[in-house]
Amino acid sequence: MISARDWYANPTFVEHRGRKIFYTEAGHGEPLVFLHGFPTSSWDWVQIWPALTERYRCIAFDFLGFGYSDKPTDHRYTMHEQADITESVLAHAGVERFELVAHDYGVTVAQELLARQHEAPDYAIASVLLFNGGLFPETHRARLIQKLLLSPVGPLLNRMLGFSRFAKSFSAVFGPDTQPSEHELREFWRVLNHPDKARVTHALIHYITDRREHRERWVDALRRSSVPIRLVNGSVDPVSGAHLVDRYREIVDPDVDVVALEQIGHYPQVEAPQACIEAMLEFYDAQPLPSGR
């Protein structure tokens, strides 16, 4: 596995309105654009990255406030801004048509990009593959630490958060048989704190209120989408597991394409990378796209 240190060893940055956004890409072929989750970074994709770069041009970046991107402290972070940043990355990469891959926080950015697809953007989303994430605010079961970060004590909790509390809370969303190792937890923690214990998680957590405010736009984006969508869902995820799939079938599409990973939690790409790779390749191979596959 590529270590976090190696992932960030020779950083490249895209500038967006005066802010630096960490960017990485590898491989050739049809572009895959990866959108990571909260509170982590593009390093989330590291276990599926090598296999996919053998066939595709894989593009990943850290959202503003995450990983090695800038983390302004006096800033109102919004999902619309993160979608704008995604568009800046696409422009930098010269990508006009791509497959979108999203997890957790990133699924909401994916929904906003789907909504923009109907508004004549300078790009075309060819397909969307969604890992566990809060597509519907009413099914998102926020953890206690998320609720506290969103509350008035959020800034204080952010300053007080240590590795032990992080490790306990983070591990709780993984499957019982696929818990992260001590080494993995330390790597996630190191990136979360880059540089020099810089964290703005209490500011980033307002994505939860964004989801509530813009629910109709983002749910409608799923309903109106004409591109292929697949859900790869860790069923035992306490945040957005099997209950999320049930809600998707209820209000969007009863025949949605789902790969259910029965014993996997919130991070399928970390917990079951080979199953995720197989689900992705099967999905892409089934699409009649001009990718030279």
Buried (B, 14 or more C-beta within 10 A) or exposed (E): BBEBEEBBEEBEBBEBEEBBBBBBBBBEBBBBBBBBBBBBBBBBBBBBBBBBBEBBBBBBBBBBBBBBBBBBEEBEBBBBBBBBBBBBBBBBBEBEEBBBBBBBBBBBBBBBBBBBBEEEEEBEBBBBBBBBBBBBBEBBBBBEBBEBBBEEEBBEBBEEBEBEEBBEBBEBBBBEEBBBEEEBBBBBBBBBBBEEEEBBBBBBBBBBEBBEBBBEEBBBBBEEBEBBBBBBBBBBBEBBBBBBBEBBBEBBBEEBBBBEBEEBBBBBBBBBBEBBBBBBBEBBEEBEBEBEE
